[in-house]
Amino acid sequence: MAATYVLMFVNDESFRDRPKDEVAAIYAEVTRWSQDLERKGILKGGVELEKKGTAMTVRRVNGTMQVFDGPFMESKEHVGGFAMIEVPDLDEAIRIAKAFPGGVEVRPIVVH
């Protein structure tokens, strides 16, 4: 039975400041990676996210929902996108994450 995992792509956004040909090479590698997973029926969805400066956080403060500019947590690295995959087990999810050209957090989804 297959399990579903979310791969969260963690970066510090500095790759976007590299020369255009380097950025294009990174995106080409990511495209090859995702197309391979699509062909195999493993990739179930995912997207790249805008820069963390575009984030809004909604939180309950003293019983009232409030909106704040910026991401929930301040950190150098952030989640720049995610992919949802369906694979037999965690070992396979990790193998796939290792093939991604960057940092990846692998998390299983909760099944109710």
C-alpha positions as CSV (number, residue, x, y, z in Angstrom):
1,M,0.0,0.0,0.0
2,A,1.3,3.4,-1.0
3,A,1.9,6.2,1.4
4,T,1.7,10.0,0.7
5,Y,4.5,12.4,1.6
6,V,4.9,16.1,1.2
7,L,8.4,17.2,0.2
8,M,9.0,20.8,1.3
9,F,11.7,22.6,-0.6
10,V,13.8,24.6,1.8
11,N,16.0,27.4,0.6
12,D,17.2,30.9,1.4
13,E,16.1,32.6,-1.8
14,S,19.7,33.6,-2.6
15,F,19.7,31.2,-5.6
16,R,17.4,33.7,-7.4
17,D,20.2,36.3,-7.2
18,R,22.7,34.1,-9.1
19,P,23.5,34.8,-12.8
20,K,20.5,34.1,-15.0
21,D,22.2,31.0,-16.7
22,E,22.8,29.4,-13.2
23,V,19.1,30.0,-12.2
24,A,18.0,28.6,-15.5
25,A,20.1,25.5,-14.9
26,I,18.6,25.0,-11.5
27,Y,15.0,25.3,-12.8
28,A,15.9,22.9,-15.7
29,E,17.1,20.3,-13.2
30,V,13.9,20.8,-11.1
31,T,11.8,20.4,-14.2
32,R,13.5,17.2,-15.2
33,W,13.1,15.9,-11.7
34,S,9.4,16.6,-11.5
35,Q,8.7,15.4,-15.1
36,D,10.3,12.1,-14.3
37,L,8.1,11.7,-11.2
38,E,5.0,12.7,-13.2
39,R,5.8,10.0,-15.9
40,K,6.1,7.4,-13.1
41,G,2.8,8.5,-11.6
42,I,4.5,9.4,-8.3
43,L,4.0,13.2,-8.3
44,K,0.5,14.0,-7.2
45,G,0.8,17.8,-7.1
46,G,3.0,20.7,-5.9
47,V,4.0,24.2,-6.6
48,E,6.7,26.8,-6.2
49,L,5.8,29.6,-3.7
50,E,6.5,33.3,-4.1
51,K,9.2,34.9,-2.0
52,K,8.7,34.9,1.7
53,G,8.2,38.7,1.7
54,T,4.8,38.1,0.0
55,A,3.5,35.9,2.9
56,M,0.7,36.9,5.3
57,T,0.2,35.2,8.6
58,V,-3.3,34.9,10.2
59,R,-3.3,34.2,13.9
60,R,-5.6,34.3,16.9
61,V,-4.5,36.9,19.4
62,N,-6.5,37.3,22.6
63,G,-9.5,35.6,20.9
64,T,-9.4,37.8,17.8
65,M,-8.0,36.8,14.4
66,Q,-5.4,39.2,13.2
67,V,-3.4,39.5,10.0
68,F,0.4,40.1,10.0
69,D,2.8,40.8,7.1
70,G,5.4,38.2,6.5
71,P,5.9,34.5,7.2
72,F,4.9,32.8,10.4
73,M,8.5,32.3,11.5
74,E,11.5,34.5,10.9
75,S,14.4,32.5,9.6
76,K,17.0,32.6,6.9
77,E,15.6,29.5,5.2
78,H,12.0,29.0,4.3
79,V,9.7,26.7,2.3
80,G,10.0,27.8,-1.3
81,G,7.6,25.2,-2.6
82,F,6.3,21.7,-2.1
83,A,5.5,18.5,-3.9
84,M,3.1,15.7,-2.9
85,I,4.2,12.2,-3.8
86,E,2.8,8.7,-3.4
87,V,5.4,6.0,-2.8
88,P,5.6,2.6,-1.0
89,D,7.5,3.9,2.0
90,L,9.6,6.5,3.7
91,D,12.8,5.0,2.3
92,E,11.5,5.7,-1.3
93,A,10.4,9.2,-0.3
94,I,13.9,9.9,1.0
95,R,15.5,8.5,-2.2
96,I,13.3,10.8,-4.3
97,A,14.1,13.8,-2.0
98,K,17.9,13.1,-2.4
99,A,17.5,13.5,-6.2
100,F,16.1,17.0,-5.8
101,P,18.7,19.8,-6.4
102,G,18.3,21.4,-3.0
103,G,17.3,21.0,0.6
104,V,14.1,19.0,1.2
105,E,12.0,18.3,4.3
106,V,10.1,15.0,4.0
107,R,6.9,14.6,6.0
108,P,4.2,12.0,5.8
109,I,0.6,13.2,5.7
110,V,-1.9,12.3,8.4
111,V,-4.5,9.8,7.3
112,H,-7.7,9.8,9.3
